[in-house]
Amino acid sequence: MTPEARIAAAAEVLDACLDGQPATRALLNWSRASRFAGSGDRNAVRDLVYGALRRKRSAAARGGGETGRALMIGLLREAGTAPEAVFTGQGHAPAPPSDDERAAWREPDGDGERCDLPDWLVAPFGEALGPAWEETALALRDRAPVFLRVNFRKTTQDQALAALSSDGISAVPHAIADGALIVTEGARKVAQSAAYRDGLVELQDGASQAVTASLPISKGMKVLDYCCGGGGKTLAMAGRAEATFHCHDADPGRMADLPARARRAGVRVELLGTGSLARHAPYDLVLCDAPCSGSGSWRRDPEGKWALTPGRLAALGDVQTGILDAAAALVAPGGTLAYATCSFLRAENEDRVAAFLAAHPDWRCTFQRRFGPQDGGDGFFIAHLTG
């Protein structure tokens, strides 16, 4: 496919997304209907689609409308490329811009458009991040870096780097966490590499690694990952210490791949249903990586940015409060309840901790930190609570 044809394909996929189809589904449908497209074409179209979704408001302004075609025009104009040089109508290129389209092109107006946020989120970003809110919002418009975590149960950092290099993957250590590597070349080869297949490294964002590294974990402890999901943080904890690891999720299906991942990593975990949690309690450490807006990871899931509403944010707060209350009952005296979200917003972070402490006066917060793109990875929040 020519670059122009890829842009035309991305505009088609974006139209499906704007009609309500998830980007992953729209891209899959396009690739199935476009057997002529090679892996390079599919990757390029995907990158264009996600680039436009990250910058949907500013691209719509510059492109003169909220259609796939307009978004692609907007991205070109932002990059300093004249749309007429690409939208030529020749071969598989999109049709040339009309006079009406040109008349609709403009620069983004207001903080929300300029920083690619819904207008209602501008104030919450400012409240949570202070002067850094704008830099953070603008960083969410770019593609996230690919991080790996060295599995110290199986290898050293130098050995992991050498193994990756032998598979054509370049990476360098990153200061955000011990054992964090940032991939500088060959990111799309990681999942097929021997280093990944043999459990020497795991794909895990740097801030997620830093959150796990902050936890007070040591040999012999009894640990519960209460909102386990795919188990990345469980595996990270297990890579640091020989302890007993229990995993739970309200949706057990999310843990389906965890046993195989644990075997690959050379660690043992036990999956628990809700009815089994109390039977195995108390736990020295309970980690609650709670469901949240995902605002810290909108580089990876830009659709979440546009789907979030004030009502949804309030509902998430209720869920987070319920999780903290339930998990607190499972913590051993003197143990740690760790609360984490991949969110920047105070309503999901400091406000949840404050509400918990107000309702549980015997508990105290011993550690609290927020991570952001300025630290190198996604946005994350972590608090340690002790009863």
PEQUI-V73323 format. One record per residue. RES is the residue in one small letter. PHI is phi in degrees with one decimal (NA if undefined). D_CENTER is the distance of its C-alpha to the mean C-alpha in Angstrom with 1 decimal. Layout:
BEGIN
{{RES:PHI:D_CENTER} {RES:PHI:D_CENTER}}
END
This chain:
BEGIN
{{m:NA:30.0} {t:-77.2:30.8} {p:-55.3:28.3} {e:-66.1:29.9} {a:-67.0:29.5} {r:-64.4:25.8} {i:-64.6:25.5} {a:-62.6:27.7} {a:-65.9:25.6} {a:-61.7:22.3} {a:-62.5:24.3} {e:-65.2:25.4} {v:-64.3:21.9} {l:-62.7:20.8} {d:-59.8:23.9} {a:-66.0:22.8} {c:-64.2:19.4} {l:-67.3:21.3} {d:-84.7:23.6} {g:109.4:20.9} {q:-83.3:19.8} {p:-57.9:16.2} {a:-60.0:15.3} {t:-60.5:15.0} {r:-69.0:18.4} {a:-63.1:19.9} {l:-67.5:19.1} {l:-63.8:20.5} {n:-61.1:23.6} {w:-64.9:24.2} {s:-65.6:24.1} {r:-67.4:26.5} {a:-87.1:28.8} {s:-127.3:28.7} {r:-61.9:30.0} {f:-71.2:31.2} {a:-79.2:27.7} {g:-82.9:26.9} {s:-62.9:23.6} {g:-63.6:23.6} {d:-65.8:24.2} {r:-62.7:21.4} {n:-64.5:18.9} {a:-65.2:20.4} {v:-65.5:20.4} {r:-59.8:16.7} {d:-62.1:15.9} {l:-65.2:18.3} {v:-63.1:17.0} {y:-69.4:13.4} {g:-61.8:15.0} {a:-70.2:17.2} {l:-68.7:14.7} {r:-65.6:12.9} {r:-115.5:16.5} {k:-58.7:18.1} {r:-71.5:20.4} {s:-68.8:21.6} {a:-68.2:22.1} {a:-64.0:24.0} {a:-64.7:26.2} {r:-68.8:27.0} {g:-94.3:27.5} {g:82.3:29.6} {g:165.7:27.9} {e:-104.4:24.9} {t:-129.0:25.6} {g:-58.5:24.1} {r:-63.1:27.0} {a:-64.1:26.8} {l:-62.4:23.1} {m:-68.1:24.0} {i:-61.5:27.0} {g:-61.1:25.0} {l:-64.6:22.7} {l:-62.1:25.9} {r:-64.8:27.7} {e:-63.4:24.9} {a:-78.5:25.1} {g:84.9:28.9} {t:-100.3:29.9} {a:-67.3:32.6} {p:-55.8:31.6} {e:-62.3:35.2} {a:-74.7:34.7} {v:-109.5:32.2} {f:-85.1:33.2} {t:-103.2:36.7} {g:77.9:37.3} {q:-92.7:38.6} {g:60.8:37.7} {h:-102.3:34.3} {a:-75.4:33.2} {p:-63.2:32.5} {a:-64.6:35.6} {p:-61.3:36.5} {p:-63.4:35.5} {s:-85.3:38.1} {d:-62.1:39.9} {d:-64.3:38.2} {e:-62.9:34.8} {r:-59.8:35.7} {a:-67.0:37.1} {a:-86.7:33.9} {w:-68.4:31.8} {r:-155.6:31.0} {e:-83.9:28.9} {p:-58.3:26.1} {d:-124.3:27.8} {g:93.6:26.5} {d:-62.2:23.4} {g:-63.2:21.2} {e:-64.4:22.1} {r:-64.3:22.1} {c:-101.9:18.7} {d:54.6:17.2} {l:-130.0:16.7} {p:-59.2:18.6} {d:-55.3:21.8} {w:-69.5:21.5} {l:-91.5:18.3} {v:-60.3:20.0} {a:-63.7:22.1} {p:-60.0:19.4} {f:-64.4:17.4} {g:-63.4:20.7} {e:-64.0:21.7} {a:-80.4:18.6} {l:-111.4:18.3} {g:61.1:22.0} {p:-60.6:22.9} {a:-83.4:19.5} {w:-61.3:18.1} {e:-69.1:19.0} {e:-58.1:17.8} {t:-66.2:14.3} {a:-60.6:14.4} {l:-68.0:15.8} {a:-65.4:13.2} {l:-69.8:10.5} {r:-84.8:13.0} {d:-107.3:12.5} {r:-68.1:10.7} {a:-74.7:8.3} {p:-70.3:10.5} {v:-99.9:10.8} {f:-107.5:11.4} {l:-123.6:13.8} {r:-115.9:15.4} {v:-73.2:19.1} {n:-89.5:20.6} {f:-68.7:23.6} {r:-70.1:25.3} {k:-118.6:26.1} {t:-157.5:26.2} {t:-105.8:26.3} {q:-62.0:24.0} {d:-64.0:26.8} {q:-65.7:27.4} {a:-64.8:23.7} {l:-62.8:23.8} {a:-66.0:27.1} {a:-64.3:26.0} {l:-64.1:23.1} {s:-60.2:25.6} {s:-65.7:28.0} {d:-101.4:25.6} {g:78.7:25.2} {i:-114.2:21.8} {s:-99.7:21.9} {a:-148.4:19.8} {v:-134.9:20.7} {p:-63.2:20.1} {h:-124.8:17.9} {a:-73.9:19.2} {i:-64.1:16.1} {a:-160.0:17.1} {d:-63.7:20.0} {g:90.5:19.3} {a:-80.8:16.1} {l:-123.5:16.6} {i:-109.6:15.2} {v:-80.9:16.2} {t:-105.2:18.6} {e:-159.0:20.1} {g:85.0:19.9} {a:-58.5:16.1} {r:-74.6:17.0} {k:-92.8:19.6} {v:-58.3:17.6} {a:-63.5:17.5} {q:-102.0:21.2} {s:-80.9:22.2} {a:-65.8:24.6} {a:-60.5:22.6} {y:-75.6:19.7} {r:-61.1:22.3} {d:-89.9:24.3} {g:79.1:21.6} {l:-75.4:22.0} {v:-136.1:18.4} {e:-128.7:15.1} {l:-74.4:11.7} {q:-161.0:9.6} {d:-55.9:7.6} {g:-63.1:10.6} {a:-66.9:9.9} {s:-62.0:9.2} {q:-64.7:12.5} {a:-65.4:14.2} {v:-58.7:13.7} {t:-66.9:15.3} {a:-65.2:17.9} {s:-75.4:19.0} {l:-73.8:20.2} {p:-80.5:24.0} {i:-116.8:24.3} {s:-148.7:27.5} {k:-57.7:29.7} {g:88.2:31.1} {m:-70.5:28.7} {k:-109.5:27.8} {v:-121.5:24.0} {l:-123.4:22.2} {d:-94.7:18.5} {y:-74.5:19.0} {c:-117.2:15.7} {c:-68.1:15.1} {g:59.2:13.1} {g:-76.2:13.0} {g:93.8:14.4} {g:-59.1:12.4} {k:-73.5:13.5} {t:-59.9:16.9} {l:-64.5:17.4} {a:-65.6:16.5} {m:-63.8:19.0} {a:-66.6:21.4} {g:-74.1:21.3} {r:-99.0:22.6} {a:-153.3:25.4} {e:-84.9:27.8} {a:-139.9:27.3} {t:-97.0:27.3} {f:-113.8:23.9} {h:-113.0:23.6} {c:-127.7:20.6} {h:-142.6:20.5} {d:-148.4:18.4} {a:-60.5:19.8} {d:-112.9:18.9} {p:-56.9:20.5} {g:-60.4:19.5} {r:-67.9:15.9} {m:-94.5:17.7} {a:-57.6:19.8} {d:-87.7:18.7} {l:-63.8:18.6} {p:-56.5:22.4} {a:-67.9:22.3} {r:-65.3:19.4} {a:-65.6:21.4} {r:-62.0:24.5} {r:-62.2:23.1} {a:-81.2:21.9} {g:77.1:25.4} {v:-128.0:24.6} {r:-114.2:25.7} {v:-136.4:23.8} {e:-123.3:25.4} {l:-87.4:23.8} {l:-122.0:25.3} {g:-79.3:25.8} {t:-56.9:26.1} {g:-68.6:29.9} {s:-97.7:29.7} {l:-61.0:27.8} {a:-66.1:30.8} {r:-64.5:33.0} {h:-94.5:31.0} {a:-72.1:30.6} {p:-86.8:30.8} {y:-117.2:27.9} {d:-71.1:27.8} {l:-141.1:24.1} {v:-120.6:21.9} {l:-100.7:18.2} {c:-115.6:16.6} {d:-87.9:12.8} {a:-74.0:13.5} {p:-56.3:12.3} {c:-154.2:11.3} {s:-65.8:10.6} {g:72.8:6.9} {s:-59.6:8.3} {g:-73.1:6.6} {s:-116.9:3.3} {w:-68.3:6.2} {r:-64.6:6.8} {r:-88.6:5.0} {d:-130.3:6.5} {p:-65.0:9.4} {e:-62.5:11.6} {g:-62.7:10.3} {k:-64.0:11.6} {w:-85.8:14.9} {a:-86.8:15.2} {l:-68.5:15.0} {t:-127.8:18.6} {p:-56.9:20.5} {g:-64.9:21.7} {r:-65.6:18.4} {l:-63.8:17.3} {a:-64.1:20.7} {a:-64.3:20.4} {l:-62.8:17.2} {g:-59.6:19.2} {d:-64.1:21.9} {v:-62.4:19.7} {q:-62.7:18.4} {t:-61.9:22.0} {g:-62.4:23.2} {i:-65.5:20.9} {l:-61.3:22.0} {d:-62.4:25.6} {a:-68.6:25.5} {a:-69.7:23.9} {a:-59.4:26.3} {a:-69.9:29.2} {l:-99.6:28.0} {v:-86.1:27.9} {a:-67.6:31.1} {p:-53.2:33.2} {g:81.3:31.9} {g:-80.2:28.6} {t:-120.6:25.2} {l:-105.3:22.8} {a:-102.0:19.3} {y:-114.4:17.1} {a:-135.8:13.4} {t:-141.0:10.7} {c:-98.3:7.3} {s:-134.4:9.6} {f:-90.7:12.1} {l:-81.7:14.8} {r:-58.9:18.0} {a:-59.0:18.7} {e:-101.8:16.0} {n:-117.5:16.6} {e:-57.9:20.1} {d:-66.3:21.7} {r:-67.7:20.8} {v:-64.1:22.0} {a:-61.3:25.1} {a:-65.4:25.9} {f:-63.9:25.6} {l:-65.9:27.9} {a:-66.9:30.3} {a:-84.3:30.6} {h:-130.8:30.9} {p:-64.4:33.2} {d:-83.0:33.7} {w:-99.8:30.1} {r:-141.8:28.9} {c:-94.6:25.8} {t:-105.0:26.1} {f:-160.7:22.9} {q:-155.2:20.2} {r:-156.9:17.7} {r:-115.0:14.9} {f:-110.1:12.7} {g:-144.3:11.6} {p:-56.0:11.4} {q:-62.8:15.1} {d:-85.1:14.6} {g:116.0:12.9} {g:-118.0:9.2} {d:-76.1:6.4} {g:-84.8:8.2} {f:-144.4:9.5} {f:-130.6:12.9} {i:-141.0:15.3} {a:-135.7:19.0} {h:-103.7:21.7} {l:-120.0:24.4} {t:-128.1:27.7} {g:-103.6:30.5}}
END
